């Protein structure tokens, strides 16, 4: 009799989560989140000018907030999301970035960055609030994959992929290569999870298109990130059968061998041949920029140079810029080219701690969700597979983001939103099992 008990009313009231058949239905809030992801991550409004007239980011964000304020049942899910450690760490990061504005080198630029960061944190909470079940997490994950595929398809139509891509919309080649890395695991997950022939064909086509554009990007950092994500998927994506994982790796390696040009392999060779690499030898190369960034954090350990002010520091504070000004020469106002150096220099040590804490909490939540899949119901195993895919993408970002200034990027916050949503659903599932089996008998 215990095994057939219905969901306890106090639990449903406390979490706002529903069970089948309601969990499979779309809500207006979820539609808003999907539109937001396609615009913020996939940049569809910039790729398709007519769509831009509708202001999809602003429209979807406004409607989403209205849904949370007016729709019944969302308040409980909102509080459940706000109490997650990932969100608390990001709120700390946001609060510290606000404190950095008055002392920033360029306060107006810092304020603009803080506003953007605030929007990203708010939508992360909205995405977690829109999540009621594993079905909803799957929709978010596949939406991210679809956003990358839409961008990649338009790139194939507009650009010559026989040589390294340049002049892309919004993203540069390195950034889009990383976007492919962090979203591709969701495509592989969908290919394994979906049973419909049409869905599998579409997912396979999307994966192929992503690989083609990834190779055309010619990104060395992207290749390192792809290698890290694939290694993690092979070793830790245990919810997916081993033959699936091995097949995915073999297909990926084969695809690189077939599609990669000689120029691509020459760029990869330069990863280990560092003697003539400008990133090592040039004062404006990544190594020297990182060293100066650490110096800004040491000189201003509390509030840093201000959110979004790293380039300003490069042009005004650095000794390299000062030496050029003495010779009446201009200095390059360089980006940090490292997400961790970026946060440390711009927001000081406390800001870096909040940033690392958010990522660390996300990894811990995903790790727990993966471990919970052992001897668990099929729904929990599906959630664990999504956690593994998200973790693969996050591993790729940690490697690729070490070469790019993407600390406040939508692609990172989308991954953190997925981790938060998985954490909320996993915790709700755990409480549900306890409600069904108060003596601790597994479901």
N, C-alpha and C positions, 0 to 999 in steps of 0.2 A: 504493500500500500504506500509505503514511503516513496518508492521510486516513481509513483505516478502522481504525486502531489503537484498542484499548480503553483505558480509563482506566488510567493507570499506577498500580500499587499504592502506591508511596511517596506519591503525591499524595493518594490517597484516605485513607491513614492519617494524613497530616498535617492534612487539613482536616475529615475526618469527613463530607464531603458525598457524597451518592450521586447516581447518574444514573438515568434511566428504566430500568425501570418503577417503581423504588422511590420516586422523588421525588414521585409523585402520591398516595401513600398517606398517610392520616392516622395520626398517632401520638398516644399518650396525652398527651405533652408539649404538642403543638399544641392538643389539645382543652382542656387546662388554660389555655393562653394565651387561647383564644377566650372561655372562661367568664370569665376575669379581665378582659378588655377589655369584655365586655358589662356586667360589674358595676362596674368602676372608672370607665369612661367613660360607658357607657349607664345606669348606676345602676339596673339592672333589679330589684335586691333591695330598693330603696327604693320603686320604682314598684309592685311586686307584693309585698305584705307576706309572703305565704306563702313566696316565694323567699328572703326575708331570713332566715328561720329556719335555712336551710342554711348561712349565712355563706359565700357563694360566693367572696368575695375571699380570705378566709383559707384556705378549703378548696382552691381552685385554686392558690394560691401554694404551699401546703404540698405538694400532690401534684406540682407542677412541680419543686420542689427535690428531691423524692424521685426523680423520673424522671431528673434530671440526675445524681444520685448513683449510681443503680443501673443505668440503661439503658446498654448498650454503645454506643460511638461518640459519646456526647454530650460527653465530656471534651475531645476535640480541638476540637469546635465551641465549647465554653465558652472555651477559651484563645484561639481565633481571635477571639471576640467581645471578650474582655477586652483584647486588644491593639489594638483599634480606637481611633483618636484621640478619637472622640466619647465613648467609655466612659471613657477615661483622664481627660478633662477633667471629666466628671461625678463621677468618683471623687475628683478634686481638690476639686470643689465640696462634696461630701459631707464630706470630711475637714476642710475649712475650717469648715463649719457646725458640726461637732463641737467644734472649738476655740472657737467663739463661745459655747458654752453657759455655761461658768463666768463669763464676763464679761457675760452678757446682762442686760438690765433685769429680765426675768422668766425666770429659768433654767428653771422647769418648763415654761412655754410654749415656750421654745426647744427643750427636749428633745423635746417632742411633735412639733414641726415637723421636727426632725432624724430622728426615727423614721419619720415619713411620707416624708421625702425618701429615706431609706435603702431603704424598701420600693419606692419608685418606681424607684430606680436598679437594685435587685436584679431587679425584674421586667423592666426594659429589657434587662438582660443575658440573662434567661431567654428573652425573645422573640427576641433575636438568636440564641441557642443553638438554639432550636426551628426555625430556618430552615435548610433544606437546599438549596432551589432557588427558582427564580422562582415556582413554583406556591405555595410556602409564603408568600412575600412577598405574593402576590396574596390569599391567604386572610386575612392580617393586615389588609391594606388594606380589603377588602370587609367584614371584621368590624367595623372602625371605622365604616364607612358604615352597616352594619346597626344598630350601637349607637345612632347618632343617629336613625335612622328609628324604632326602637322607642320611644325617648323622645318623638319628635315625634308619633307615632300616639296615645300615651297623653295627650299634651297636648291634641290635638284632641278627645279623648273627654271630658276633664275640665274644660277651660277654655273660656271665651268668647273666640274669636280675633277678634271684631269690634272689640275694643279692646285696648290694649296689655297684654301679659301681665304678671302679677305673682304672687308667691307660688308659684313653681315649686318642684319638689322638687330640692334640692341646688343646682342652678344658678339664678342670677337671669336675667332676660331678656337682659341684655347678654352674659353668659357663654354662654348657650345659642345665641344668634345667632352667636357666634364658633365654637362647636362645629359648627354647620351649615356655616360657611365652610370650616373645615379638613377636613371630611369629604366635602363635596360633590364635590370633584375625583375622589375614588375611585369615587363613583357614576357620574360621567361616563365615567371610564376603563372601568368594568365594562360600561356600556352599549355602548361602542365595541368592547370585547374579546369579550363574550359573543355566541354565535351562537344559542343556544336561545331560542325565542319566549317561553317562560314566564319565563326569567331576565330577558329584556329588559323584559317587562311589569312584573315586580316592581321592577326598578331604576328604570324610568320613574316608577312610582307612588311609590317612595321619594323620588326627586328632587322630585316635585311636593309631597309632604307636607312635605319639608324647607323648600321655598320658602314654603309657606303659613305655617308656624310662624315662619320667619325674619322675614317681613313683620309678623306679629303681635307679634314681640318689639319692634319699633320702635326698634332700637338704632342710634344714629348711628355709633358706633365700629364696629359690625358692618357697616354699609353701606360705610364706608371700607375695611374689611378685605375685603369682598366685591369691591369695585371693584378693589383691588390684586391679589387672587387671579385675577380674570377677566382683567385686563390681562396678568398674567404668563402665564396659560394661552394667551391669544391670540397672544402674541409668542414664547413659548419652548417651548410644548408641541408641538415639531416632529415628534415621533414620530406624533402623531395628525394625519391629513390636515387641511389648512386648511379645507375645507368643513365638517368636523365641528366645528372650533373656532369658526368664524363662526356656524354654526347654534346652537351652545350659547350664545354671547353673545346672539344675537337672541332666542332663547327666554327667556333670563334677563331681558332688558330688557322683553320683552313681558309676562312673568309679573308683574314689578313693576308695570307700567302697569295691568294688569287687577286685581291683588289688593290693591294698596296703597290704604289709606284716606286721607282728607284729613288726618287726624291724623298719619299716617305722614309725609306730604310736609311738613307743617308742622314736624315734628321735624327733618327733613332741612334745611329752610330755616334753622333755627337754627344749623347748622354754620358758615355764613358770616356770620350775623347775631350778632355776639359782644357787642354793647354791653350787652345785658340778660341775658347768659348767666351763671348763677350760678357756673359753672366758671371764669369769668374774673374776676368781680367779688367773689365771696364769699370770706371767709377760709377756709371749709371746702371751697371749690371745688377742682377738680383742679389748676389752675395754682399756687395757693398751697401745696397739699399737696406738689406736686412740688418746689417751691422749698425747703420745709422738709426734704423727704427728702434732697435734695442737701446741705443743711446738716448733717444727721445724718452723712452719709458723710464730709464734710470734717472734722467734729469728731471722728469716730471712724473714721479711714481704714483701720485694720488689721482689726479684728474686728467693726466696726459695732455696732449696738444689740442684736444677737442674732437668730438665725433666728426668724421669725414674730413679732418684737417691734415692728414698725412702728407698729401701733395703740397699743402701750404708750408708745412714744416720743411720739406725738402727744398723749397724755393727760398725760404727766409732764414731758417735756423741752422742748416747744415754747414759745416766748415767747407765742404766742397762748393756750395753755392757762394759762400763768402769769398773764396779764393777766385772764383770766376768773376764776381762783381768787381773785385780789385783790378781786374784786367778789362773791365767794361764788356764782359761777356755774360750772356744769359744762361741760367741753369735750368735743367729739366725738372719740372715739378712732377716727380715720378710717383706712381702709386706704390703701395707697399709690396705687392706681388707675394704676399703671404697673409692669409686671413688671421693668423694668430699674432704675428708682428703688428698687423693693422690694428687689432683691438688693443693690444698692450700699449702701443704708442699713442693711440687716440684717446683711450679711456683709462690709462694707467693700470697698475697692478690689480686693483679691485675689479675693474671692468673685465680684465683678462680672466680673473678667477670666476666671475659670474658666467662668462662665455664658456669656459672649460667645464664648469659645473653643469650647465645646461646640456652640453654634448655628452658628458659623462653620465648624467642621469638618463639621457635618452638611450645610451648604450646599455646601461644596467636594466632599464625597463624592457628593452628588446631581448636581452639575454634571458631574463626571467620568463618572458613569454615563450621563448624557444624551448627552454627546459620544461615548461609546463606541458609540452606536447606529449611527453612519454606516458603511455598507457592512459591517454585522455580521450574524450569523445571526439568525433570527427570535426566538430565545429572548432574545438580548441586546437586541433592539429592544423586546421586551415589558418587560424589566427597565428599559430607559430610559424607557418610557412610565410605569411605576410611579414612577420617580424624578421625572419631570416632575409627576405628580399630587401626590406628597409635597412637592415644592418649592412647588407652588401653595398647598397647605395651610399650609406653613411661612411663606410670604410673607404669607398672610392672618393668621396668628398674630402675626407681627412687627408688623403694623399694628394689629390689634385688641388685642393684648397690651400695646400702649403706652397703653391706656386702662383696663386691668384688672389686678388683682393676681393673676396666674396663673403666677408664676415656677416654682412647684412643682406645677403642676397635672398631672393624669393625661393630659389631652389633649396637652399639650406633650411629655411623656415618651413618649407613644404615637407621635408624629411622629418624635421622635429615635430611638425603637426601630426604626421603619421605615427611617429613614436608615441606621442601623447594620446592619440586616439586608441592605439593598441593597448596602451597602459590602462586607459579608462575601461575599455571593454574587458580586458583580462581581469581587472579587479572586480568588475561587475559579475563576470562569470564565476569567479571564486566565491563571491558572496551568494550567488544563486545556488551553487553546490552546497554551501553551508546551510542555506535556507531549506533545501531539499533533504539534507542529511545533517541535522544538527549534531550528531554524534561523531561527525568527521569521516563518515564512510564515503569514499570517492564516488563521483557520479558515473 
